[in-house]
Amino acid sequence: MDPNIMSALAEPNRMRIVDLLRERPLTVGEIAERLQLRQPQVSKHLRVLSEAAIVEVRVDANRRIYKLMPDPFRELNDWLENYRVIWEERYNRLDDYLQKLKGDQLQEDSKTD
């Protein structure tokens, strides 16, 4: 897992930009307007996202249009999948333990009746 991806996504405004770009490619001005941020601020965030290969820019005349790249998100999903498996196993063991405790309690309650 490329640590630049996590670092780039850790900043809240960059995550908001990524959320916007999920809908469709947007220009810097459109992003700035929708997030109510100044264009230089948005450009700075987009540069970080671009350096992490999270977004790609296409120049159309005097406009820069940004879109999400799928590979970093696949990489992130693959990385998270390893942890999902671990946590699912732990939750299953916890569930088994709780069911056993519940069964033990029911047996105990039936003995006192």
Secondary structure as GFF3:
##gff-version 3
##sequence-region A 1 113
A	DSSP	alpha_helix	3	9	.	.	.	ID=ss1
A	DSSP	alpha_helix	12	23	.	.	.	ID=ss2
A	DSSP	beta_strand	26	27	.	.	.	ID=ss3
A	DSSP	alpha_helix	28	35	.	.	.	ID=ss4
A	DSSP	alpha_helix	39	51	.	.	.	ID=ss5
A	DSSP	beta_strand	55	60	.	.	.	ID=ss6
A	DSSP	beta_strand	63	68	.	.	.	ID=ss7
A	DSSP	alpha_helix	70	112	.	.	.	ID=ss8
###
